[in-house]
Amino acid sequence: MLQTLSKKEIKELNEKISKYNISFDIKDRVQKAENLFLQNGTPILFEHDGQIYPTLKNTTLTFPHVYVDKGAIPFVVKGADLMRPGIISTEEFQKDSVVFIADAEHKQNLALGFAIYSSTEIKGMDKGKVVKNLHYVGDEIWGFSPRK
């Protein structure tokens, strides 16, 4: 069920997402459906463990990238957390940063994750989980339609 946010709720949401350098105009039609925030029917933000994150459909954002090899892609797009052996390269970021997980060959975003380690730490690792997968192409957020 869709709930349209009031001007006050939009202002409160804007405070929570200001770290992403995005905001909604109080004139925007912003709706909430379960853990999703929609703008014009498109999922723009989602809530996970009490935190709000942008979706992959929010194309106005740029985050550091972690580029993966072909072998990692099927696992990432099924929701698996990213393991160090699948990484080809990374852009610079700090621990606890929001990052895009992208296909190294085509430079397409596959998932949005939460960095467990900094890029510098990851480069020095040989194995282990390095990025928590929060949202990926093909998941419920990606496929959400307000008309379902």
C-alpha positions, 0 to 999 in steps of 0.5 A: 500500500502506497502512502504519500509523504507529507511536507513535514515527512519529506523535510525529515527524510531530506535530513536523513539523506543529506549525506548523499547530497540529494533531496526532495522538493516539498512539492515532489510526490514522494510515496512510501511502500513498505521499506521503499521511498518512491518518486513518480513511482520509481524506487529512489531510496530504501530502508535497511536495518534502520538506515536509508540508502539510495537504489540503483535506479537513483541515477543521480548519485555517484559512489566509489566503485568496486569492479568485479570479474565475470566469475563474481557477477552471477553471485553478486546479482543473486545477493551474495556479499562480495568476496575479495577474490572476485575483485579486479580493482577499486576506487578509493573509499573508507571503511563503512562507505556505500559503494557500487559493485560493477562489472569490470568489463562493461562498467555497469552497476550490479549492486549497491553495498556497504564496505566492510573494509577500506579500499586500501585494506581490500587491496592488501587482502587475498580472501574474505568478505569485503562488501555487504551486498544491500541491493542488486539488479533483479532483486525486489527493489529493482523489480518493484512496481507500485501497480503490482 
